[in-house]
């Protein structure tokens, strides 16, 4: 299944990655402490589900973590599931974090 590319933006003031589509906002919220990005919430409006938006915002967050030399705590069930499906992200896991 292919999805259109969605322009995800990093809203650093709100500590989230987000993409606006059709008046709705899909987002992945995070906190950073001690070199660990804790991604604790993803949200996609019901009307926008099935378009790959959650994957897009989580991928953007993980790409940012890698670029900044951060490790990741997948504190959200969707983020854990995404990382399970993408073995290339496993090296980002913070010490002691399982999927």
C-alpha positions in Angstrom: 0.0 0.0 0.0 1.4 3.4 -0.9 0.6 6.7 0.7 1.0 10.2 -0.6 3.9 12.0 0.9 2.8 14.2 3.8 4.8 17.2 4.8 5.5 16.7 8.4 6.7 19.7 10.4 8.6 19.8 13.7 6.7 22.0 16.1 9.5 22.3 18.6 7.6 24.8 20.7 4.9 22.2 21.3 7.4 19.3 21.4 5.6 17.4 18.6 5.8 16.4 15.0 2.7 17.2 13.1 1.0 17.2 9.7 -2.2 19.1 8.9 -4.5 17.4 6.3 -8.0 18.5 5.4 -8.4 20.7 8.5 -7.2 17.9 10.9 -3.9 17.5 12.7 -2.0 14.3 13.1 0.7 14.4 15.7 3.4 12.6 17.7 4.2 14.2 21.0 7.5 13.8 22.7 9.7 14.8 25.7 13.5 14.9 25.6 15.5 14.3 28.8 19.0 13.0 29.3 19.5 12.3 25.6 16.3 10.2 25.3 13.3 11.2 23.2 10.2 9.8 24.9 7.5 9.6 22.3 4.4 9.3 24.5 1.4 10.0 22.3 0.3 9.7 18.7 -3.0 11.0 17.5 -4.8 11.0 14.1 -8.3 12.4 13.7 -10.7 9.6 12.9 -11.6 11.2 9.6 -8.0 11.0 8.5 -7.2 7.4 9.6 -5.8 5.0 7.0 -3.7 7.6 5.2 -0.4 6.7 6.7 -0.3 9.9 8.8 0.6 8.2 12.1 3.5 6.4 10.4 4.6 9.7 8.8 4.8 11.7 12.1 6.5 8.8 13.9 9.0 8.3 11.1 9.8 12.1 11.3 10.3 11.9 15.0 12.6 8.9 14.7 14.6 10.5 11.9 15.0 13.6 14.1 16.1 11.5 17.0 18.8 9.8 14.8 20.0 13.1 13.4 20.3 14.6 16.9 22.0 11.5 18.4 19.1 10.7 20.7 17.8 7.3 21.8 14.1 6.6 21.9 11.7 5.5 24.5 8.6 4.2 22.7 6.1 5.1 25.4 3.1 4.9 23.1 1.7 1.6 21.8 1.7 2.8 18.2 5.3 3.8 18.4 6.3 0.4 19.8 4.3 -1.3 17.0 5.9 1.0 14.3 9.4 0.2 15.6 8.6 -3.5 15.7 7.7 -3.4 12.0 10.8 -1.4 11.2 13.9 -3.3 12.4 16.1 -0.5 11.0 14.9 1.6 14.0 15.9 -0.8 16.7 19.3 0.8 17.2 17.5 3.9 18.4 16.0 2.1 21.4 17.1 3.6 24.7 18.8 1.2 27.1 16.4 -1.2 28.7 13.6 -0.5 26.3 11.9 -3.4 24.7 9.3 -3.6 22.0 
